[in-house]
């Protein structure tokens, strides 16, 4: 059975599915997903409950209180909501999107994000590099473009988290631009730049990073961090020069012979090591640099050994077999969690069928479904933690 996704066009939203968002449709496997236009006014729970994900991209007409309540109900029932704003926020578009987003702990600011140092030749087409370790950001995404967007304010940290921010050189600086939230059984993703998924905007969906970001966002909103049901775009990735040199590193013993063991040499090596440590502060994603840091410390130890003419143990030396064993254990546990999740999803479908056939009561159905969703959330959280550990272990090899 295919998953239905709707983009709202009932409140004066710009564009259409045939042109503005046509690339989004091309990204989805037609056998697995159906992307539809939603124009029914007013928005009501009965009509949007036909879909698993509802996308609202910068309306220019106000949402009524009843519409907002029905959208909240839609999320509470276990569906996904993707809210996208635009530069200037509500004030610029004479809308009340904040009345909806605040229900999920986020406010769209009435500003325009600019960054002359991190942009695509236009300070309003910002490149976001400060991102948090999250299933939406796979290894293919270390940055993404953010055209013509506004910043976000996190007004509730209970179930709402910022996962991407502007840089220190941006205006405004160090402000959230992407946030996630959860409400009962559903998930919400909020971005301040709907143009990042438009076809007709530079830095929009033409960016390979934004294509992958959309794919990951859909999977996360469905509660499944898997990409197998969606056709992933081909991404050409050019390995940075600093990592290319690490692919086939020269033996440390050869390199050490080329370095004059003088005090100034020590100072330079220590300085460059400290610079790498500084770059790693506050980041959880650049695992390649952890490997560089490991090699750097081993290099320094060998320099000291040569200078003092003594043999020092390498603090970072580990048995390769032990690392492989740890990776195997993590992968085995991830497979077990995946099987548990698949079983829970099948059980959820079975209980839903029982309920639809009136085999079980409303109260019994509610209790069982709540337990299943609680278990799925716990599995997802454990998977996120294990995947983070796996990336670190792999990055250190």
C-alpha positions as CSV (number, residue, x, y, z in Angstrom):
1,X,0.0,0.0,0.0
2,X,1.4,3.4,-1.0
3,X,2.0,6.3,1.4
4,X,0.0,9.4,0.6
5,X,1.6,12.9,1.1
6,X,-0.2,16.2,0.6
7,X,1.1,19.7,-0.1
8,X,-1.4,22.3,1.0
9,X,-2.5,25.0,-1.5
10,X,-5.8,26.0,0.3
11,X,-4.5,29.2,1.9
12,X,-2.9,31.3,-0.8
13,X,0.4,29.3,-1.0
14,X,2.6,30.2,-4.0
15,X,3.4,27.8,-6.8
16,X,1.9,24.4,-7.7
17,X,2.8,20.7,-7.8
18,X,3.3,20.6,-11.6
19,X,6.0,23.2,-11.7
20,X,7.2,24.7,-8.4
21,X,7.5,21.3,-6.6
22,X,7.7,19.0,-9.6
23,X,11.2,17.7,-8.5
24,X,9.8,16.5,-5.2
25,X,7.4,14.2,-7.1
26,X,10.2,12.9,-9.3
27,X,12.2,12.0,-6.1
28,X,9.5,9.7,-4.8
29,X,9.0,6.1,-6.0
30,X,5.5,6.2,-7.6
31,X,4.9,2.6,-6.5
32,X,5.5,3.5,-2.9
33,X,4.4,7.1,-2.6
34,X,1.7,9.4,-3.8
35,X,2.3,13.2,-3.7
36,X,-1.0,15.1,-4.0
37,X,-2.2,18.7,-4.0
38,X,-4.5,19.6,-1.2
39,X,-7.0,22.4,-1.9
40,X,-10.0,21.7,0.4
41,X,-11.1,24.7,2.5
42,X,-11.2,24.8,5.4
43,X,-8.7,22.3,6.4
44,X,-10.4,19.6,8.4
45,X,-9.2,16.4,10.1
46,X,-11.4,14.1,8.1
47,X,-9.9,15.2,4.8
48,X,-6.2,15.4,5.9
49,X,-6.4,12.0,7.7
50,X,-6.3,10.4,4.2
51,X,-2.6,11.3,4.2
52,X,0.4,10.2,6.3
53,X,2.3,13.5,5.8
54,X,0.9,17.0,5.5
55,X,3.1,19.8,4.1
56,X,2.3,23.5,4.7
57,X,4.6,25.9,2.8
58,X,4.1,29.5,3.8
59,X,0.4,30.3,3.6
60,X,-0.6,33.9,2.9
61,X,-4.1,33.5,4.4
62,X,-4.8,32.9,8.1
63,X,-5.5,29.5,9.6
64,X,-8.5,29.4,11.7
65,X,-8.5,28.0,15.3
66,X,-10.5,25.0,14.2
67,X,-8.1,24.3,11.3
68,X,-5.1,24.5,13.7
69,X,-6.8,22.1,16.2
70,X,-7.6,19.6,13.4
71,X,-3.9,19.7,12.2
72,X,-2.8,19.1,15.8
73,X,-5.2,16.2,16.0
74,X,-3.7,14.8,12.8
75,X,-0.2,14.8,14.3
76,X,-1.4,13.3,17.6
77,X,-2.8,10.3,15.7
78,X,0.7,9.4,14.5
79,X,1.1,11.3,11.3
80,X,3.9,13.7,10.0
81,X,3.7,17.4,9.6
82,X,6.2,19.5,7.7
83,X,5.8,23.3,8.3
84,X,7.9,25.7,6.1
85,X,8.1,29.4,6.4
86,X,9.8,32.2,4.4
87,X,11.9,35.3,4.9
88,X,10.0,38.0,6.8
89,X,7.8,35.5,8.7
90,X,4.2,36.2,9.4
91,X,4.6,40.0,9.2
92,X,5.8,39.9,5.6
93,X,3.1,37.5,4.5
94,X,0.3,38.8,6.7
95,X,-0.3,35.3,7.9
96,X,-0.6,33.5,11.3
97,X,1.6,30.5,10.7
98,X,3.1,31.1,14.2
99,X,-0.3,30.2,15.7
100,X,0.3,26.7,14.4
101,X,4.1,26.4,14.9
102,X,4.0,27.6,18.5
103,X,1.8,24.6,19.3
104,X,5.0,22.6,18.6
105,X,7.4,24.9,20.4
106,X,8.7,27.0,17.5
107,X,8.3,30.6,16.3
108,X,9.1,32.0,12.9
109,X,11.0,35.2,13.3
110,X,10.2,38.3,11.2
111,X,13.7,38.4,9.7
112,X,15.7,37.5,6.7
113,X,18.7,35.2,7.1
114,X,21.9,36.5,5.4
115,X,25.5,35.3,5.4
116,X,28.1,36.9,3.1
117,X,30.8,34.4,4.1
118,X,28.7,31.2,3.7
119,X,26.5,31.6,0.7
120,X,26.1,30.9,-3.1
121,X,27.2,34.2,-4.5
122,X,24.1,35.8,-2.9
123,X,24.1,36.5,0.8
124,X,20.4,35.5,1.0
125,X,21.1,32.0,-0.4
126,X,22.8,30.8,2.7
127,X,24.8,27.6,3.1
128,X,24.1,26.0,6.5
129,X,27.0,24.0,8.0
130,X,26.3,24.0,11.7
131,X,24.1,20.9,12.0
132,X,23.4,18.4,14.8
133,X,23.8,14.6,14.6
134,X,20.3,13.5,13.6
135,X,18.8,10.9,11.3
136,X,17.8,13.7,8.8
137,X,21.5,14.4,8.3
138,X,23.0,11.3,6.8
139,X,26.7,11.1,6.0
140,X,25.9,12.6,2.6
141,X,24.7,15.8,4.2
142,X,27.4,17.9,6.0
143,X,25.7,21.1,4.8
144,X,22.6,22.3,2.9
145,X,21.5,25.5,1.1
146,X,18.9,27.7,2.8
147,X,17.6,30.3,0.3
148,X,15.4,33.3,1.2
149,X,14.6,32.0,4.7
150,X,13.9,33.4,8.2
151,X,15.3,32.2,11.5
152,X,13.5,30.2,14.1
153,X,13.0,30.7,17.9
154,X,12.7,27.6,20.1
155,X,10.1,28.6,22.7
156,X,9.7,25.1,24.3
157,X,12.5,22.6,24.8
158,X,10.3,19.8,26.2
159,X,9.9,17.8,22.9
160,X,11.3,20.4,20.5
161,X,14.9,20.6,19.3
162,X,16.9,22.7,16.9
163,X,19.0,20.6,14.6
164,X,20.6,23.3,12.4
165,X,21.8,26.9,12.9
166,X,23.2,29.9,11.1
167,X,26.9,30.6,11.4
168,X,28.6,33.2,13.6
169,X,29.0,35.4,10.5
170,X,25.3,35.3,9.6
171,X,22.6,37.8,10.3
172,X,21.1,36.8,12.6
173,X,24.0,34.8,14.0
174,X,23.8,31.4,15.7
175,X,20.0,31.1,15.1
176,X,18.0,27.9,14.5
177,X,16.8,27.3,11.0
178,X,15.6,23.7,11.2
179,X,13.8,22.1,14.2
180,X,12.0,18.9,15.1
181,X,9.2,18.2,17.5
182,X,7.0,15.3,18.6
183,X,3.5,15.3,19.8
184,X,2.0,12.1,21.2
185,X,2.5,9.6,18.3
186,X,3.3,12.1,15.5
187,X,6.4,14.0,14.3
188,X,6.9,17.6,13.1
189,X,9.7,19.1,11.1
190,X,9.9,22.9,10.8
191,X,12.0,25.0,8.4
192,X,12.2,28.7,7.9
193,X,12.8,28.4,4.1
194,X,10.2,26.8,1.9
195,X,12.3,27.8,-1.1
196,X,14.9,25.2,-0.3
197,X,12.5,22.6,-1.9
198,X,11.3,24.7,-4.8
199,X,12.3,23.9,-8.4
200,X,12.4,27.5,-9.6
201,X,14.8,29.0,-7.0
202,X,18.6,28.9,-7.0
203,X,19.8,26.9,-4.0
204,X,16.5,25.1,-3.8
205,X,15.7,21.5,-4.8
206,X,18.4,21.8,-7.6
207,X,20.9,21.2,-4.8
208,X,21.7,17.5,-4.4
209,X,22.1,18.1,-0.6
210,X,18.5,19.5,-0.4
211,X,17.2,16.5,-2.5
212,X,18.7,14.1,0.0
213,X,17.5,16.3,2.9
214,X,13.9,16.0,1.6
215,X,14.2,12.2,1.3
216,X,15.5,11.9,4.8
217,X,12.8,14.3,6.1
218,X,10.0,12.2,4.6
219,X,11.4,9.0,6.2
220,X,11.9,10.6,9.6
221,X,8.3,12.1,9.5
222,X,7.0,8.5,8.8
223,X,8.9,7.3,11.8
224,X,11.3,5.2,9.8
225,X,14.8,6.3,9.1
226,X,15.1,4.1,6.0
227,X,15.7,5.3,2.5
228,X,14.9,2.0,0.7
229,X,11.4,3.0,-0.3
230,X,12.5,6.2,-2.0
231,X,14.7,6.7,-5.0
232,X,17.8,8.4,-3.8
233,X,19.3,10.8,-6.2
234,X,22.8,10.3,-7.5
235,X,25.2,12.5,-5.5
236,X,28.6,13.3,-6.8
237,X,30.9,13.7,-3.8
238,X,34.4,15.1,-4.2
239,X,36.5,14.0,-1.2
240,X,38.2,17.0,0.5
241,X,41.9,17.2,0.0
242,X,42.6,16.9,3.7
243,X,40.9,13.5,3.7
244,X,42.3,12.4,0.4
245,X,45.8,12.4,2.0
246,X,44.5,10.1,4.7
247,X,43.3,7.4,2.3
248,X,46.7,6.0,1.7
249,X,48.9,7.7,4.3
250,X,52.6,7.4,4.3
251,X,54.0,5.4,7.2
252,X,54.7,7.6,10.2
253,X,58.2,6.2,10.3
254,X,58.9,7.6,6.9
255,X,57.4,11.0,7.6
256,X,59.2,11.4,10.9
257,X,62.6,11.2,9.2
258,X,61.7,14.3,7.1
259,X,61.0,16.5,10.1
260,X,63.9,18.2,11.8
261,X,63.4,17.5,15.5
262,X,63.8,21.0,16.9
263,X,61.8,23.0,19.4
264,X,60.2,25.1,16.6
265,X,59.1,21.9,14.9
266,X,57.4,20.7,18.1
267,X,55.6,24.0,18.4
268,X,54.3,23.9,14.9
269,X,53.1,20.3,15.2
270,X,51.4,21.0,18.5
271,X,49.8,24.2,17.1
272,X,48.3,22.3,14.1
273,X,47.0,19.6,16.5
274,X,45.3,22.2,18.7
275,X,43.7,23.7,15.6
276,X,42.2,20.4,14.7
277,X,40.9,20.0,18.3
278,X,39.3,23.5,18.0
279,X,37.6,22.6,14.8
280,X,36.1,19.5,16.4
281,X,34.6,21.4,19.3
282,X,30.9,21.3,19.4
283,X,30.6,19.0,16.4
284,X,29.5,15.3,16.3
285,X,29.6,14.7,12.6
286,X,33.1,15.1,11.2
287,X,34.4,11.6,12.1
288,X,37.1,11.8,9.4
289,X,38.9,14.5,11.5
290,X,38.9,12.2,14.6
291,X,41.0,9.8,12.5
292,X,43.3,12.7,11.5
293,X,43.6,13.7,15.2
294,X,44.5,10.1,16.2
295,X,47.2,10.0,13.5
296,X,48.5,13.5,14.6
297,X,49.0,12.3,18.3
298,X,50.8,9.2,17.1
299,X,53.0,11.4,15.0
300,X,53.8,13.7,18.0
301,X,54.7,10.7,20.2
302,X,57.1,9.4,17.6
303,X,58.7,12.9,17.4
304,X,59.2,12.9,21.1
305,X,60.6,9.4,21.0
306,X,63.2,10.4,18.4
307,X,64.1,13.7,20.1
308,X,64.7,12.1,23.5
309,X,66.0,8.8,22.1
310,X,63.6,6.7,24.1
311,X,60.8,4.4,23.2
312,X,57.3,5.6,24.2
313,X,54.1,3.6,23.9
314,X,51.5,4.8,21.4
315,X,48.5,5.7,23.6
316,X,46.1,5.4,20.7
317,X,47.2,1.9,19.6
318,X,44.4,-0.6,19.6
319,X,44.0,-4.1,18.3
320,X,42.2,-4.0,14.9
321,X,40.4,-7.2,15.8
322,X,38.8,-5.5,18.8
323,X,37.5,-2.7,16.7
324,X,36.0,-5.1,14.1
325,X,34.4,-7.0,17.0
326,X,32.9,-3.8,18.3
327,X,31.5,-2.9,14.9
328,X,30.1,-6.4,14.5
329,X,28.4,-6.2,17.9
330,X,26.8,-2.8,17.1
331,X,25.6,-4.0,13.6
332,X,24.1,-7.1,15.2
333,X,22.3,-5.1,17.8
334,X,21.0,-2.7,15.1
335,X,19.6,-5.7,13.2
336,X,17.9,-7.0,16.3
337,X,16.3,-3.5,16.9
338,X,15.2,-3.4,13.2
339,X,13.5,-6.8,13.6
340,X,11.8,-5.6,16.8
341,X,10.6,-2.5,15.1
342,X,9.2,-4.4,12.1
343,X,7.4,-6.7,14.5
344,X,5.9,-3.8,16.3
345,X,4.8,-2.2,13.0
346,X,3.1,-5.5,12.0
347,X,1.5,-5.8,15.4
348,X,0.2,-2.2,15.0
349,X,-1.4,-3.1,11.7
350,X,-3.0,-6.2,13.2
351,X,-4.4,-4.2,16.1
352,X,-5.7,-1.6,13.7
353,X,-7.5,-4.3,11.7
354,X,-9.0,-5.6,15.0
355,X,-10.2,-2.2,15.9
356,X,-11.7,-1.5,12.5
357,X,-13.6,-4.8,12.7
358,X,-14.8,-3.9,16.2
359,X,-13.1,-6.9,17.8
360,X,-11.5,-4.7,20.5
361,X,-12.9,-1.7,22.3
362,X,-11.8,1.9,22.0
363,X,-10.1,1.9,25.4
364,X,-8.3,-1.4,24.7
365,X,-7.2,-0.1,21.3
366,X,-5.8,3.1,22.8
367,X,-3.8,1.3,25.4
368,X,-2.3,-1.2,22.9
369,X,-1.5,1.4,20.3
370,X,0.1,3.7,22.9
371,X,2.3,0.8,24.1
372,X,3.4,0.0,20.6
373,X,4.3,3.6,19.7
374,X,6.2,3.9,23.0
375,X,8.2,0.9,22.1
376,X,8.9,2.2,18.6
377,X,10.1,5.5,19.9
378,X,12.4,3.7,22.4
379,X,13.7,1.5,19.6
380,X,14.4,4.6,17.4
381,X,16.2,6.4,20.2
382,X,18.4,3.3,20.9
383,X,19.1,3.0,17.1
384,X,20.1,6.7,16.9
385,X,22.6,6.1,19.8
386,X,24.1,3.0,18.3
387,X,24.4,4.5,14.8
388,X,26.3,7.4,16.4
389,X,28.7,5.0,18.2
390,X,29.1,3.1,14.9
391,X,30.1,6.2,13.0
392,X,32.7,7.1,15.7
393,X,34.2,3.7,15.8
394,X,34.4,3.5,12.0
395,X,35.8,7.0,11.8
396,X,38.6,6.0,14.2
397,X,39.7,3.0,12.1
